Structures are given as C-alpha cells and as structure tokens.
Amino acid sequence: MPKVAVVIPSYNHAAYIVSALESVVAQTLAPERIVVVDDGSTDNSPELLRAFAATHPQLVLISQPNAGAHNALNRAIAEAGAVDYVAILNSDDLYESARLEQCVAFLEAHPECEVVCTGVRMIDSAGALLPPDHPKARRLRTIWADPTRDPAEWLGVSNFAKTTSNFVIRAGYARAHPFRDYRYVHDYFFAVTAAVEGQFGVLPEALLRYRTHTTNTIKVDGAAKVAAETTLLNFDLLRELAPRLAESANVRAAYSRYFRTLSGNAADFRVEVFLTLASRLAADRREELQCWLDALSPERFPELAAPPCPETRRAMDQALRQKRLERSPWVALGRLLGLVPSSYENR
C-alpha cells in the first residue's frame, strides 16, 4: 500500500485548523504521517494543535518563527519521512473523505504525472458551500467547464487548481521542486512548471473544499501586488524552463499554448507590463541575441522550418482570395449591375 504524508502549513487559523485536521484523520486512505508547521501564529492555534497531537500520534508538530507559507511548506515536506506521496492541506481548507485514496489511485495509474489536482468546492468562513449563484461559485464553474483540456493551456486561462491544498505530489518530485518565495503565486508557479513538462494530472471529482474568507492573503493585499508578482513569476518561469525549452519541442509547444492563452487573459497577468520589461531586458543585448539566433538550426528547432499554423494559413488564404475578388472586373461589373453587394465578402 502506498504511503502518504499530509503536510499542513499553519498560520493564525485557530477558527479552522481543527476542522482541517479532522478532515485528514477521516480519510479512507489513512496518512502515514501528518506534519504541521506552525509558522509563528499569534492566535491560540498552537494550543489547539498541541491538544490534537496529544491524541493523534501520527501528527508531528513543528513550530518556527514566521517565515512565509512557502518556507513552512518546504520544511513540512522535508519532515514528511519515508513516504511515496505528499499531500498538502492549508490550515483553513478541508479534504473530502476519499481525496487521498482517489488521488493516489490516479497517480498510481498515471506514472507520467508527478502531481495531481482535483475539482474544488468553495466554502465560506463557516464551512458552508457557496450558493450556486454566488459570483465566486459561478466563476469556478466557468473555469472548470472543460476539465479535459490541456493543463498547460488551461493554466494560461486561470489557476484552476486554486491553491496548494489541491496538490498531491510524488514525494521525490516535491523535494526536488521546492516552493518559491512568492507571497501569492507559489502554487501557480509549481503547477505551470509541472504542466508545461507534461507532469500535471487532473481528476475532475470535487475532492477539496477551498475556504474563502476576508483574511485570504490576496484579498488583504490587493490585485495590483498580485499582478506584479505574476509578471515576475513568468520571467522566473522562462529562466526555470530554459534548458528544457532548448532541448524539447514538446515543452516548447506546451509553453506556447500556456503563454498564448495567458496573454489574452484578463485575470492576474498584464501582458503590456511583461512586454515592456522584456523590451528593457533586450535593449542592450542585440548582438548577443543575434549570436543565439545564428546558432539555431532547423534540426534542433524544427519550428523554424514549420509551415504556418492552420489558423494563420486560412487567414492568409482568405485575404488573398478577397484581394483577387476586389480586383476582378467581373465582380466590378456585378456591382455596377447591382448583382454583387458593395461590401462583398468571400464566405
């Protein structure tokens, strides 16, 4: 039987932490270990955690000065022990009872995937499901309307996984890919990296309850800071993927699908800002760029010799047909006789 550790970064969630832990111990696949890192909480959650640990010997409690969610996560993963899988749960979210069992079964059946996420139900601060007509519930339904789409492209539309609570990860991959020191988007960076490399799986069943409340970090700090950090994330992503982009046409294609959808997304990414910063980085490096371009070969980069994509080819063909029709004397005569509309289009 595969062994699972659940890791929980905890910070000032006294109102929610016991419910989170109860959802873990109620799993149909019992975790081998529960590692909670209290990240310098100033409420009474440390006392609640100590009381819970007294009756649940599988719980390992670690306390540290506040160092941020990514740090608490990485430390918890390092302390997960000799397990096959690591499942994350933030201290204000909840697992459905079959979550670990179904996620582990998915990863066992899909060896190409290092990470799996599931569908999500959103709950309020009291733990009640958001009503179907709630704006956040409607948006979530829209995002999850097609759970079979390519994860890399889908992440360009939205961070559909929503939270690190939605990751069940092979333990070796989790340790080799520590979470970055972002305040808002460490989950997004982790998901996009795995998805672009073809290692991110999706289980449509809603097996996570994601709590929305007034003290969610993004709500407290505002959208502008999130957008700025998302811009930085995408520069970091290019740097992280650079070796794989150079060596793998599949990774380049997946990244292209992600970035094309990301560029048209009106959520947290501002392509105008990204391009402005990219232009400044490139401004003094033209000779270096030219050297890199000269070194490219169609053998290593078959995209250089590839024909235009079908959409581009169709647009070019239609424009050419339209130009020919506009120059045709027969079309001009037809317009003169009223047989062809003046705004004729080739359909």
C-alpha positions in Angstrom: 0.0 0.0 0.0 1.4 3.4 -0.9 2.4 5.6 2.0 1.1 9.2 2.2 2.1 12.2 4.4 -0.2 15.2 4.7 1.7 18.4 5.3 0.0 21.5 6.7 1.4 25.0 7.0 -0.5 26.7 9.8 -0.7 30.4 10.5 -3.4 32.2 12.6 -6.2 29.8 11.7 -7.5 28.9 15.1 -11.0 29.0 13.8 -10.3 26.4 11.1 -7.3 24.2 12.0 -9.2 21.6 14.0 -11.7 21.1 11.2 -8.8 20.8 8.7 -7.1 18.1 10.8 -10.4 16.2 11.3 -10.8 16.0 7.6 -7.4 14.4 7.3 -7.9 11.8 10.0 -11.3 10.9 8.4 -9.6 9.8 5.1 -10.5 6.4 3.6 -6.8 6.1 3.0 -5.1 6.9 6.3 -2.0 9.0 6.0 1.2 7.6 7.4 2.2 10.9 8.9 0.7 14.4 9.4 3.3 17.1 9.6 2.1 20.6 10.8 4.5 23.5 10.7 3.1 26.4 12.7 4.6 29.5 11.1 4.7 31.8 14.1 1.0 32.0 14.8 -0.1 34.7 17.3 -3.6 33.3 18.0 -4.3 30.2 20.0 -3.9 27.8 17.1 -0.6 26.4 18.7 -2.5 25.3 21.8 -5.2 23.7 19.6 -2.5 21.9 17.7 -0.8 20.6 20.8 -4.1 19.3 22.1 -4.8 17.5 18.8 -1.3 16.0 18.7 -1.8 14.5 22.2 -4.5 12.2 20.9 -3.1 11.6 17.4 0.4 10.1 17.5 0.8 10.3 13.7 0.9 14.1 14.0 4.3 15.8 14.0 4.1 19.4 15.2 6.9 21.9 14.4 6.9 25.5 15.5 9.0 28.2 13.9 9.2 32.0 13.7 7.1 33.4 10.9 8.9 32.8 7.6 6.2 32.6 5.0 3.9 29.9 3.5 6.5 28.7 1.1 9.0 28.2 3.8 6.6 26.4 6.1 5.6 24.1 3.2 9.1 23.2 2.3 10.0 22.5 5.9 6.9 20.3 6.3 7.8 18.4 3.1 11.4 17.8 4.3 10.0 16.3 7.5 7.4 14.1 5.7 9.6 11.0 6.1 9.8 7.8 4.0 6.6 8.1 2.1 5.6 7.7 -1.6 3.3 10.8 -1.8 2.9 14.2 -0.2 -0.5 15.8 0.1 -0.8 19.5 1.0 -3.6 21.0 3.1 -3.6 24.6 4.1 -4.9 25.2 7.6 -8.2 26.7 6.5 -9.2 24.2 3.9 -10.8 20.7 4.1 -10.4 17.3 2.4 -13.4 15.2 1.2 -13.1 11.8 2.8 -11.9 9.9 -0.3 -9.4 12.6 -1.5 -6.2 10.8 -0.7 -7.5 7.4 -1.9 -8.6 8.7 -5.2 -5.6 11.0 -5.8 -3.1 8.2 -5.0 -5.0 5.8 -7.3 -4.8 8.4 -10.1 -1.0 8.8 -9.7 -0.5 5.0 -9.5 -2.4 4.7 -12.8 -0.6 7.6 -14.5 3.2 7.2 -14.0 3.9 10.1 -16.3 2.3 12.5 -13.8 4.2 13.8 -10.8 1.3 16.0 -9.5 -2.5 15.7 -9.4 -5.1 18.2 -8.6 -8.9 17.7 -8.3 -12.1 19.6 -8.7 -12.9 22.1 -6.0 -15.9 23.2 -3.9 -15.8 26.6 -2.4 -16.9 27.2 1.2 -17.4 30.3 3.3 -15.9 31.1 6.7 -18.5 29.0 8.4 -17.8 26.0 6.2 -21.0 26.2 4.2 -20.9 25.6 0.4 -21.2 28.9 -1.5 -24.6 29.0 -3.2 -24.6 28.3 -6.9 -25.4 31.9 -7.8 -22.5 33.3 -5.7 -20.1 35.2 -8.1 -17.1 33.0 -7.0 -19.1 29.8 -7.4 -20.2 30.9 -10.9 -16.6 31.8 -11.8 -15.4 28.4 -10.6 -18.0 26.6 -12.7 -16.9 28.6 -15.7 -13.2 27.8 -15.2 -14.0 24.1 -14.7 -16.4 23.8 -17.6 -14.0 21.7 -19.6 -11.8 19.7 -17.2 -10.4 17.6 -20.1 -8.5 20.4 -21.7 -4.7 20.5 -21.8 -3.5 21.6 -18.3 -0.8 23.9 -19.7 -3.2 25.9 -21.9 -5.8 25.8 -19.1 -3.4 27.3 -16.6 -2.9 30.2 -19.0 -6.6 30.9 -18.7 -6.7 30.6 -14.9 -5.1 29.0 -11.9 -7.8 26.4 -11.9 -6.2 24.4 -9.1 -6.8 27.4 -6.9 -4.4 26.5 -4.0 -1.5 24.4 -2.8 -4.1 22.4 -0.9 -5.1 21.0 -4.2 -1.7 19.2 -4.8 -0.9 15.6 -4.2 2.7 15.0 -5.3 5.1 12.2 -5.6 7.5 12.7 -2.7 10.7 12.7 -4.7 9.3 15.4 -7.1 8.1 17.5 -4.1 11.5 17.5 -2.6 13.3 18.2 -5.9 10.9 21.2 -6.7 10.7 23.3 -3.5 8.1 26.1 -3.5 9.4 29.5 -4.5 9.5 32.5 -2.1 6.4 34.2 -3.6 3.7 35.7 -1.4 0.8 35.0 -3.6 1.6 32.7 -6.5 3.9 29.9 -5.3 1.1 27.4 -6.1 0.8 28.8 -9.6 4.5 28.6 -10.4 4.6 25.0 -9.2 1.5 24.0 -11.3 2.7 25.7 -14.5 6.1 24.2 -14.3 4.7 20.6 -13.9 2.0 21.2 -16.6 4.4 22.5 -19.3 6.6 19.5 -18.7 3.6 17.2 -19.1 3.6 16.0 -15.5 0.4 17.6 -14.2 -2.7 15.4 -13.9 -6.3 16.5 -13.3 -9.0 14.5 -11.5 -12.4 16.2 -12.2 -14.1 15.0 -9.0 -14.5 17.8 -6.4 -12.4 16.4 -3.6 -11.3 19.6 -2.0 -13.2 22.3 -0.1 -11.4 25.6 -0.5 -12.4 28.2 2.1 -12.8 31.8 1.0 -12.8 34.4 3.8 -11.9 38.0 4.5 -8.4 37.2 5.6 -7.3 35.3 2.5 -3.8 36.8 1.6 -4.8 38.0 -1.8 -7.8 39.9 -0.5 -5.8 41.6 2.2 -3.1 43.0 -0.1 -5.0 43.7 -3.3 -4.9 42.9 -7.0 -2.0 45.2 -8.1 0.5 43.3 -6.0 -0.7 40.0 -7.3 -0.5 41.2 -10.9 3.1 42.4 -10.3 4.2 39.1 -8.7 2.5 37.2 -11.6 4.7 39.2 -14.0 7.8 38.3 -12.0 6.6 34.6 -12.0 6.6 34.5 -15.8 10.1 35.8 -16.1 11.2 33.2 -13.4 9.3 30.5 -15.3 11.3 31.2 -18.5 14.5 31.0 -16.6 13.5 27.8 -14.9 12.4 26.2 -18.1 15.3 27.5 -20.3 17.2 24.2 -20.5 14.0 22.2 -21.3 12.8 24.7 -23.8 16.2 24.4 -25.6 16.1 20.6 -25.8 12.4 19.6 -26.1 10.0 20.6 -28.9 7.1 19.2 -26.8 8.0 21.5 -23.9 8.2 24.5 -26.3 4.8 23.6 -27.7 3.2 23.3 -24.2 4.8 26.5 -23.1 3.5 28.2 -26.2 -0.1 27.0 -25.5 0.2 28.3 -22.0 1.6 31.7 -23.0 -0.9 32.3 -25.8 -3.8 31.8 -23.5 -2.1 33.7 -20.7 -1.6 36.8 -22.9 -5.3 37.1 -23.6 -6.3 36.5 -20.0 -7.7 39.4 -18.0 -7.1 37.9 -14.6 -3.8 38.5 -12.9 -1.3 38.8 -15.8 -0.7 42.1 -17.6 1.0 41.3 -20.9 1.7 45.0 -21.6 3.8 45.2 -18.4 5.5 41.9 -19.3 6.5 43.1 -22.8 7.7 46.5 -21.5 10.0 44.8 -19.1 11.1 42.3 -21.7 12.0 45.1 -24.1 14.2 46.7 -21.4 16.0 43.5 -20.8 16.6 43.0 -24.5 17.5 46.7 -25.2 21.3 46.3 -24.7 21.7 42.7 -25.8 21.0 42.7 -29.6 24.4 41.3 -30.5 24.0 38.5 -28.0 20.6 37.8 -29.4 21.9 37.7 -32.9 24.6 35.2 -31.9 22.0 32.9 -30.4 19.8 33.2 -33.4 22.7 32.4 -35.7 23.4 29.3 -33.7 19.9 27.9 -34.1 19.4 25.0 -36.5 16.2 23.5 -38.1 17.4 20.1 -36.9 17.3 21.2 -33.3 14.4 23.6 -33.7 12.1 22.1 -36.3 9.7 25.0 -35.7 12.0 27.2 -37.7 11.1 25.4 -40.9 7.5 24.5 -40.0 4.6 25.9 -42.1 2.3 28.5 -40.6 -0.3 27.1 -38.2 -3.7 26.2 -39.8 -5.4 29.3 -38.5 -2.7 31.6 -39.9 -2.8 29.7 -43.3 -6.6 30.0 -43.5 -6.5 33.8 -42.7 -3.8 34.3 -45.4 -5.7 32.3 -48.0 -8.9 34.2 -47.3 -7.1 37.6 -47.5 -5.6 36.6 -50.9 -9.0 35.5 -52.3 -10.6 38.7 -51.1 -7.8 40.8 -52.8 -8.3 38.8 -56.1 -12.1 39.3 -55.9 -11.7 43.1 -55.3 -9.5 43.3 -58.5 -11.8 41.1 -60.6 -13.6 43.0 -63.5 -16.5 40.6 -63.3 -17.1 41.5 -59.6 -16.9 45.2 -60.6 -19.5 44.6 -63.4 -21.7 42.7 -61.0 -21.6 45.6 -58.5 -22.4 48.0 -61.3 -25.5 45.9 -62.2 -26.5 45.5 -58.6 -25.9 41.8 -58.6 -23.0 41.9 -56.1 -23.2 43.9 -52.8 -20.6 46.6 -52.5 -19.5 45.1 -49.2 -19.0 41.6 -50.8 -17.1 39.2 -48.6 -15.8 35.8 -49.6 -17.5 33.4 -47.2 
